[in-house]
Amino acid sequence: MASIACSLRAARPVAMRLAPRAAPMVRLAMPVRSFSSSRMSLARKYTKDHEWIDLSADRKTGVIGISEYAAEQLGDVVYVELPPAGDWTDAGDSIGAVESVKSASDINAPVRCKVTHANTLLEEKPATINQVPEDDSAGGGWIVKVEVDEEGAKQFDELMDAAAYKEFIAE
Amino acid sequence: MRIPQLLSRRATSPLRASKFSSHLHRPLTSRFSTDAASHPANRVQIYLSKSTDPFLNLSVEHRLLQITPPDSTILTLYVNSPSIIFGRNQNPWLQVNLNRLAQIAQDPSSAGWNDSPIQLVRRRSGGGAVFHDAGNVNFSVICPPEHFDRNKHAEMVVRALKALGRPNTRVNERHDIVMDIASKGEPETYKISGSAYKLTRLRSLHHGTCLLGSPNLSSISGLLRSPAGGYLDARGVDSVRRPVKNIDVGNDEFKDAVVTEFESMYGDVHFRGEFDDTAIQVDEIRRGYEELQSKSWIWGQTPRFTFSTHPTEEDPRPRPELPFDLNMCLLAKHGVIEEMTIKHSDGAAVNALDDSKFHGASVWEIDNWAESLSRAGLGGSLSREAGAWLNGMFGTDYTRMVKS
């Protein structure tokens, strides 16, 4: 998986970094295991900034990561800065950062939330973000687990579902 | 301090005709204007800094990243006094020869240093460690994320260099600007400019160096080489070494040529400004400045690292033999020691030693390892020998000096 991902990235000209209108990524068609989970289709939503969030059935907790599209665009991730647990962060504010190809990129909170766990696997294996960015299981590239309040849950409803997001990045 | 809106008006055509030559034309003021920078009509802005303070220049640049209109494109040109600028996710103990920085600050003549002391700066963007001085001009372009391209503005600088009669320059696969020089065998390639990027939700920043006429070229490599390199294993980002060279162009000439290329890319310039050290009077700039200068940013932002005098499972590199009978291993996160193990080299425990005394200590706050080892219970001569060695490894001469 890793080597496939790498060769795909390498095959992509740098200029495509700039071409959000490019044809949909080959990788989207690849069998990614969490695509089959009903949880994803029901309760995973995406932001225009390419973060995703899973919201629990009781709408009180969530898992946040970056989309496959974003991971592809970033290039090889060499470091992930994880946030400390504890503080409430408003939607759009930074909850961490990744470094790839000399670039420090903010990861923003898709909704108002409070970080409860950070994915410490990413400290050791930052490339997991390139390999399985949308995997919210142990070993996956998710970034943080969060608590969500009423405001955050309301903001969640405003985000794009998988189909809308797919359309958004194909635009 | 508010500046009259007059400043944010479009440049008049005679002004544009003069091409905003950095030495010919001076704006009305050298004050940084938040109003002008954030004015929605100012979609193309150019700034020249008169400050050589790296903390100030980076803080103004960061403020511009935050407040300029989302659809605007901003060029800033600045020159820093001697400084080592390392990447957001780097380890200063690994990237920098801190002892040398201390020596240069304390006794420049015996260090063979004829310039001002070297400041150590962690920037907010990614990438590796670079050296700046008066012979290096930095360019910075802030633009909307949808127009971001790692090479776009490096290519702009290459066009400027070509216009100045340097046809042998190009952008390489690492987005650096290099110069090819013909030689008998393979052409030799030298790096003259390195780039780093910061990408936020609304804005993208690309800044880069350009070595024009640095008098300190021969010192750079030694400054960016740590004695701890063979013992320290760091997460985060490493630097990639490349031979460097000056391109031998004057600073003003270069700035003018870059401004010209920028103008030909973006057309009408809606605001041209200068700023100097008074920019620190702007509250948000001062806050950014203080953050960049804080110990928790310079040292505490360091990704997890281990330092071990002997090969470990995590870092099996062979180590040179030490002049004392100890095996020491420490693990630090955010520069704070989480684990410390000190044993005799045969693995035997050291009598009366409580290595947990180090837990929670910030590496940059340890002024003298000999004293700390002694406080943890290590006997006289051994603590002195091992302590002196660790002082060299962690550059305590420097960390002590900048602690105030």
Contacts between the chains, C-beta under 8 A, distances in Angstrom:
chain1	res1	chain2	res2	distance
A	14	B	149	7.6
A	14	B	150	6.7
A	14	B	151	6.6
A	15	B	149	7.1
A	17	B	148	7.7
A	17	B	149	6.4
A	17	B	150	7.1
A	18	B	146	7.9
A	18	B	147	7.6
A	18	B	148	7.1
A	18	B	149	4.9
A	20	B	146	7.3
A	49	B	201	5.4
A	78	B	89	7.8
A	78	B	236	7.8
A	78	B	237	5.7
A	79	B	89	4.4
A	79	B	235	6.8
A	79	B	236	5.0
A	79	B	237	5.7
A	79	B	303	6.3
A	81	B	89	6.8
A	92	B	201	6.4
A	94	B	200	8.0
A	97	B	88	7.7
A	99	B	87	7.8
A	99	B	88	6.8
A	99	B	89	5.0
A	99	B	126	4.3
A	99	B	236	7.9
A	99	B	237	5.9
A	100	B	126	7.6
A	101	B	126	7.8
A	101	B	150	6.8
A	101	B	175	7.7
A	101	B	197	7.8
A	102	B	87	7.6
A	102	B	125	7.5
A	102	B	126	4.8
A	102	B	127	3.7
A	102	B	128	7.5
A	102	B	150	7.7
A	102	B	175	6.9
A	102	B	195	6.4
A	102	B	196	4.9
A	102	B	197	5.7
A	103	B	125	7.3
A	103	B	126	4.9
A	103	B	127	7.8
A	103	B	150	7.6
A	103	B	196	7.5
A	103	B	197	3.8
A	103	B	198	7.1
A	103	B	199	5.5
A	104	B	87	8.0
A	104	B	88	4.8
A	104	B	89	7.2
A	104	B	124	6.6
A	104	B	125	5.4
A	104	B	126	4.1
A	104	B	197	7.1
A	104	B	198	5.1
A	104	B	199	7.1
A	105	B	198	7.9
A	105	B	199	4.1
A	105	B	200	7.9
A	106	B	199	7.0
A	106	B	200	5.1
A	106	B	201	6.4
A	108	B	201	5.4
A	123	B	235	6.3
A	123	B	303	7.7
A	123	B	304	6.4
A	124	B	235	7.6
